[in-house]
């Protein structure tokens, strides 16, 4: 099963090699949940033992480290070892994954938690739908700014993506209010200037709707609930053709540590165009962070991973219905009625 799962950790199958090539760089990564606590590597042609990766080498091999940790996550190995070999700077092939499924269910935190978000969109001219790069009319920083992603036009470097960055909040209702204020502000500006925003990416420009958590470190237990009970159902309303985004972004378990003793959950596609109706999503997200232990830890099946990556709507609908049934069976009745039900209704 672990071999089958590891083959589908991204939108394209991850190639597996059974013999290491002696002229390619090889990495060995040992994890503690999402943290790579030990990274070692071998130079091409090296036959001796592994050498520890220093800070510069960790940055150089970051794509390989990310790939290895992702394999371990999909294979339910919070304390394991993964060996990958570099094909190109952005592509690594899997050689070996091992470890024990000794996952300990961590209790949800009881301290102060903050919730945040950032959501991306593109801006086009009404009628012509011609792209208007964000860097031409926005500053980089601020509540409404432009993202660092670049696009080339001739010899010009442009930054096309608009990013909304609301203030952090203590609960889903306040987060919805903070996001909505920026949405209204941007929409008013766009209407006055003959522009409109779109949530669907273009070409290599992929748009995300990231959720932030402060005061909670990422764990397999929490992130798996977010993947299964939030991201998987939300795939039903992704804009455009999600299979293009799956090739580079949107993989289950995509998280990044932040500066607030927490992490950024980076799986969701942009939900900009649905902001006015997303109060149930923000409430459900915050509820899952607080009470994820009320729902089961579900391992990924190859079928589910393939249906998500290929965006098989019929199977996704069937899966979402099953997940709603699990929520009905396991959550307190009032929580299911007031928080889970509005979320799943949003997706129909």
C-alpha positions, -999 to 999 in steps of 0.1 A, spaced: 0 0 0 28 25 9 43 20 -26 10 27 -43 4 58 -21 38 72 -27 33 71 -64 5 96 -62 17 124 -39 15 150 -66 -6 158 -96 18 137 -117 29 102 -106 62 103 -86 86 81 -104 102 53 -84 137 40 -89 149 6 -77 186 12 -83 204 44 -74 223 61 -102 259 67 -92 261 100 -111 232 118 -94 228 134 -60 210 113 -34 192 126 -3 182 108 29 157 126 51 145 116 85 114 134 98 96 143 130 61 149 116 66 178 91 101 187 103 131 172 85 152 167 116 181 150 97 191 156 61 221 138 46 234 135 10 258 118 -13 276 135 -41 275 119 -76 299 90 -76 303 90 -38 305 54 -24 313 63 12 288 72 39 263 100 40 274 136 49 251 160 68 236 188 48 244 222 61 221 252 60 231 262 25 228 226 12 193 223 28 183 254 8 198 240 -23 180 207 -19 148 221 -5 126 205 -33 140 171 -25 135 176 12 99 187 6 93 157 -16 107 133 10 86 147 38 55 146 16 60 109 9 63 102 46 31 122 53 11 104 26 24 71 39 14 79 75 50 78 88 55 106 113 89 93 122 104 76 92 131 78 66 129 86 29 156 84 2 152 103 -30 175 110 -59 177 142 -78 168 142 -115 166 180 -120 165 209 -95 127 205 -93 123 168 -98 133 140 -74 127 103 -78 117 80 -49 141 52 -40 130 41 -5 106 49 22 105 32 56 94 37 92 68 28 117 33 41 118 38 52 155 15 82 152 4 96 185 -29 115 185 -20 149 198 -47 167 218 -59 200 202 -44 230 219 -62 248 246 -43 281 245 -47 312 224 -51 304 187 -52 329 158 -66 324 124 -57 342 92 -57 338 54 -44 351 22 -62 347 -11 -50 354 -46 -67 366 -78 -59 380 -112 -73 413 -125 -84 417 -161 -101 444 -182 -138 440 -186 -147 430 -221 -113 422 -234 -102 401 -204 -67 414 -209 -45 408 -179 -36 438 -158 -4 430 -138 -9 438 -101 26 453 -98 15 481 -122 -11 495 -98 -3 480 -63 25 481 -38 41 448 -28 31 450 9 -1 460 26 -35 444 31 -40 444 -7 -7 439 -25 10 418 -51 25 384 -48 62 377 -57 53 353 -85 67 367 -118 57 366 -155 79 378 -183 66 401 -211 94 407 -235 123 420 -214 100 431 -186 94 413 -153 58 416 -141 41 404 -110 5 397 -120 -11 382 -89 -31 403 -64 -31 390 -28 -56 399 -1 -40 397 34 -66 402 61 -59 409 98 -57 377 120 -88 368 139 -98 349 170 -126 329 153 -142 321 120 -167 349 121 -142 376 126 -119 361 99 -148 362 75 -154 399 83 -118 408 79 -116 390 45 -149 405 34 -138 441 41 -108 437 18 -130 420 -8 -155 449 -9 -127 474 -10 -110 458 -40 -142 451 -58 -153 488 -55 -119 499 -69 -121 475 -98 -157 484 -108 -147 521 -109 -118 514 -133 -135 489 -157 -117 459 -142 -127 426 -127 -111 399 -106 -109 362 -115 -100 332 -93 -88 310 -121 -51 309 -129 -36 313 -163 -9 291 -177 18 287 -151 1 313 -128 -16 292 -102 -38 309 -76 -42 298 -40 -65 305 -10 -42 298 20 -53 295 56 -31 305 85 -30 292 120 -10 309 149 -2 291 181 -5 256 167 24 236 152 16 214 121 11 178 129 1 148 108 -31 145 129 -43 180 124 -33 184 88 -49 151 78 -82 163 91 -79 195 72 -70 176 40 -98 151 43 -126 171 59 -119 205 43 -97 204 12 -112 172 -3 -148 185 -2 -137 220 -13 -123 205 -45 -159 203 -57 -160 241 -61 -124 248 -74 -124 272 -103 -112 263 -138 -93 230 -144 -77 220 -111 -57 192 -128 -33 219 -141 -27 233 -105 -23 197 -91 9 194 -112 27 219 -91 5 230 -61 -25 219 -40 -11 186 -28 -25 172 4 -2 180 33 12 212 18 21 233 48 47 259 56 58 271 91 50 308 98 63 334 122 35 329 147 44 295 162 20 280 137 17 272 100 2 281 67 -22 256 51 -15 258 14 -37 231 -2 -68 251 -12 -71 268 -46 -83 304 -47 -117 310 -33 -117 348 -40 -149 348 -62 -169 330 -35 -159 352 -5 -194 366 1 -208 331 8 -178 315 27 -187 321 63 -195 284 67 -160 275 54 -142 298 79 -163 285 108 -156 249 97 -119 255 93 -116 270 128 -137 242 143 -114 215 128 -83 232 142 -99 232 177 -116 199 177 -100 177 151 -98 148 175 -136 144 173 -131 130 138 -112 100 127 -77 100 112 -83 85 77 -55 71 56 -54 80 20 -64 53 -5 -49 53 -40 -84 58 -54 -90 90 -34 -56 104 -43 -62 97 -80 -97 111 -80 -85 143 -63 -55 148 -86 -76 140 -117 -106 160 -103 -131 132 -108 -163 150 -99 -186 120 -94 -162 103 -71 -155 135 -52 -192 140 -47 -195 105 -34 -166 110 -11 -179 143 3 -213 126 10 -195 99 30 -174 124 49 -206 143 58 -220 111 71 -190 105 93 -194 140 107 -231 133 114 -222 101 133 -193 115 153 -198 151 161 -221 165 188 -255 171 173 -254 208 177 -220 211 162 -230 190 132 -262 210 127 -247 245 131 -212 241 117 -207 210 96 -240 210 78 -237 246 64 -202 238 51 -213 207 32 -244 225 20 -222 252 5 -206 226 -18 -238 213 -34 
